[in-house]
C-alpha cells in the first residue's frame, strides 16, 4: 500500500459527459501528479500540482483540468468525454516538488461508452 | 525532450531462469532513471532508481539494473525469476528541474512454470 488513495476505482460513463477523479496523497506529501495509461498512448504525464499551485503540465487536453485543494487532495476533471478517453488514470505523490520518488495510487479505470 | 524505448513488449521466461528487460533512453541532458513494476490490477511501484554514483543499482525483489551512459541504456536484470514476478515493467526517466516522469511503453514479463 503506497498510502495514495484514489476514488472511484471504476467509472463507466457515456460520451459527452463530465467526471471527476479524486486523489488523496500520502500524509505530508505536498506534490501530486496525474498520469494517464491507455493502450495506444502508454503511460503519460498529465499535470502536477505542488501545495495548491500548478507546477508542470504534460500532454493534458484542454477538456481536462485539475486542482489541488488546501487539504492537499487533488481532483482531475474530464469533460466532453470521448471514447478515446477510456484509460487508467493514476495519481502519484511526492514529498516535495522535485522529489524523485513518486508513490502511485491504485488508479481509476474510466470507461467511456 | 526525453524519450524511452523498451525494446521488448513481451518477455516470456521459465521459472528460475534469468531475465533481462531492455531499456534505452534519449536525452540531451543528464537524466535520472527508474524502473517501476505494475502487478495486475495495481498501481506502479518503484523497483529501483539511478541518480548518480555506482552504475549498478540494486532494487527490491532481487532486481538490479546497470546504467550504461555510452549506450544510453538501463537494462533490468534478475538472476532467477519467480511466478510472482509476473507483471508489467516500466522504464522511466526524469530530468533535474523537470517534474514529470517519461515512461517507456512497458514490457510484460510472463513467467511459465
Contacts between the chains, C-beta under 8 A, distances in Angstrom:
chain1	res1	chain2	res2	distance
A	2	B	43	6.4
A	2	B	45	7.3
A	4	B	43	7.5
A	31	B	99	7.7
A	33	B	99	7.3
A	33	B	100	7.2
A	33	B	101	7.8
A	35	B	101	7.8
A	42	B	103	6.3
A	42	B	104	7.5
A	42	B	105	4.7
A	42	B	106	6.6
A	43	B	90	6.3
A	43	B	103	4.0
A	43	B	106	7.1
A	44	B	103	7.4
A	45	B	100	3.8
A	45	B	101	6.3
A	45	B	102	7.1
A	48	B	99	4.8
A	48	B	100	6.7
A	55	B	99	5.7
A	56	B	98	7.1
A	56	B	99	3.9
A	56	B	100	5.7
A	58	B	100	5.4
A	90	B	43	6.0
A	90	B	44	6.8
A	92	B	44	7.7
A	97	B	99	6.4
A	98	B	96	7.7
A	98	B	97	7.1
A	98	B	99	6.9
A	100	B	32	5.8
A	100	B	34	8.0
A	100	B	49	6.6
A	100	B	51	6.7
A	100	B	94	6.7
A	101	B	46	6.2
A	101	B	49	7.2
A	102	B	46	7.7
A	102	B	101	6.7
A	103	B	46	7.9
A	104	B	36	7.7
A	104	B	43	4.0
A	104	B	44	4.2
A	104	B	45	7.1
A	105	B	43	5.3
A	106	B	42	6.0
A	106	B	43	4.6
A	107	B	43	5.5
